[in-house]
Amino acid sequence: MVVTRDGREAAAPRAEQADGAGWRTAREGWRVVSRRDHLRRTLTTALIVGTVLFLINQLDVVIEGKATWVTWVKSGVTYLVPFIVANIGILIATRRHEPAQR
């Protein structure tokens, strides 16, 4: 918390916004999720979580040799979902809100 000029307490600015990673428009949001450091985090998250989900949901089918094209599509989606969720998390954390109107 920080204290404003008029003595009220307010939330401290987020570090992600201080380094220019905040966004208001869809174009700015795309720039945020396209940043190298953010992509590294989201891709790592997708790889780890997607692999765990693949092992839980599809490994037995693949080992038994019963994998079809549907199995492989589902496996791709298994990695895509955590990637999208991680990006949504970054967008939520870095969104800049308009200052309150007086």
C-alpha positions in Angstrom: 0.0 0.0 0.0 1.1 3.6 -0.6 -0.4 6.8 0.7 -1.7 9.3 -1.8 -1.3 13.1 -1.5 -4.6 13.4 0.2 -3.7 10.8 2.8 -5.7 7.9 1.5 -4.2 4.5 1.1 -3.9 3.0 -2.4 -2.5 -0.2 -3.9 1.1 0.1 -4.9 1.7 -0.1 -8.7 2.5 -3.6 -10.1 6.0 -4.2 -11.1 4.9 -5.6 -14.5 3.3 -2.3 -15.3 6.3 -0.3 -14.1 8.5 -1.9 -16.8 6.1 -1.0 -19.6 4.4 -4.4 -19.8 0.9 -3.1 -19.1 -1.8 -2.9 -21.6 -5.2 -1.4 -22.4 -6.0 -2.3 -26.0 -5.9 -5.7 -27.7 -2.8 -4.7 -29.7 -1.0 -3.8 -26.5 -2.1 -7.0 -24.9 -0.7 -8.9 -27.9 2.6 -7.1 -27.4 2.6 -8.1 -23.7 2.1 -11.8 -24.3 4.6 -11.7 -27.2 7.4 -10.5 -25.0 10.3 -12.9 -24.9 10.3 -13.2 -21.1 6.5 -13.9 -21.0 6.7 -16.4 -23.9 9.5 -18.2 -22.0 7.2 -18.5 -19.0 4.1 -19.5 -20.8 5.8 -22.0 -23.0 7.6 -23.6 -20.0 4.2 -23.8 -18.2 2.5 -25.4 -21.2 5.3 -27.9 -21.6 5.3 -29.0 -18.0 1.5 -28.9 -17.4 0.8 -30.3 -20.9 3.2 -33.2 -20.3 1.6 -34.1 -17.0 -1.9 -34.0 -18.5 -0.7 -36.1 -21.5 0.7 -38.7 -19.2 -2.5 -38.8 -17.2 -4.9 -38.8 -20.2 -3.2 -40.3 -23.3 -0.1 -42.3 -22.4 -2.0 -45.6 -22.0 -3.5 -45.3 -25.4 -0.2 -44.4 -27.0 1.7 -47.3 -25.2 -1.0 -49.8 -26.3 -0.5 -48.7 -29.9 -4.1 -47.6 -30.2 -3.5 -43.9 -30.8 -5.4 -42.4 -33.8 -5.3 -39.0 -35.3 -7.9 -38.0 -32.8 -5.6 -39.0 -29.9 -2.8 -36.7 -31.4 -5.2 -33.8 -31.9 -6.3 -34.2 -28.2 -2.6 -34.3 -27.2 -1.9 -31.1 -29.0 -4.9 -29.4 -27.3 -3.6 -30.8 -24.0 -0.5 -28.5 -24.5 -2.4 -25.6 -26.0 -4.8 -25.2 -23.0 -2.2 -24.5 -20.4 -0.4 -22.1 -22.8 -3.6 -20.1 -23.3 -4.4 -20.1 -19.5 -0.9 -18.9 -18.7 -1.2 -16.1 -21.2 -4.6 -15.1 -19.7 -2.9 -15.0 -16.3 -0.3 -12.6 -17.7 -2.9 -10.4 -19.2 -4.9 -10.2 -16.0 -1.8 -9.4 -14.0 -0.6 -6.6 -16.4 -3.9 -4.9 -17.4 -3.8 -1.2 -16.9 -7.0 0.3 -15.7 -8.1 3.8 -16.4 -7.8 6.2 -13.4 -11.0 6.9 -11.6 -12.8 10.0 -12.8 -13.5 12.7 -10.2 
